[in-house]
């Protein structure tokens, strides 16, 4: 599988939000305004790519040589936590408004199952370092795309006359399911 196929598949046909249903907490919690969605997408992109690269080296140059591959999940979570702390420190110092808007969802990136899933899938699939980077980047772009799409839809829903029994979570889940169905139509895209 070449790098372009990996990129296209992770963004569209194997989107972690719509096809694997991973990373849903910020997807439903932070899609009320575009700034927080884009900010979360940027934070997740940075953490996912950096954690994937470091996890690659940790797995192949620390865990395998010492015969402790079974510690990969713990090692990867610790790696992710380090990068989340870096993002949190940066946002708190440089973009305090975004830091406040993201609230509890920012430290929860550490336990974002999409990021951990990406690092584990990279190892499971035996991706090379370049494939790992492309897979992580594409997954993050797909996550950001999902956040932006959902935000745009929620803004439109906020201005629509929605029946009372659909207001709030029901219409949001319904909209998300329709987007997921649309993404299912992209199966086979990229190889």
Protein Blocks (a to p, Z undefined) as FASTA:
>chain_A
ZZklmmmmmmmmmcfklmnogoklmmmmmmmbfklmmmmmmmmmmmmmmmmmmmmmmmmm
mmmmnopmmmmmmmmmmmmmmmmmmmmmmmmmmmmmlmmmnmmmmmmmmmmmklmmmmmm
mmmnopafklmmmmmmmmmmmmmmmmmmmmmmmmmmmmpccdfklgcjllmmmmmmmmmm
mmmmmgoihZZ
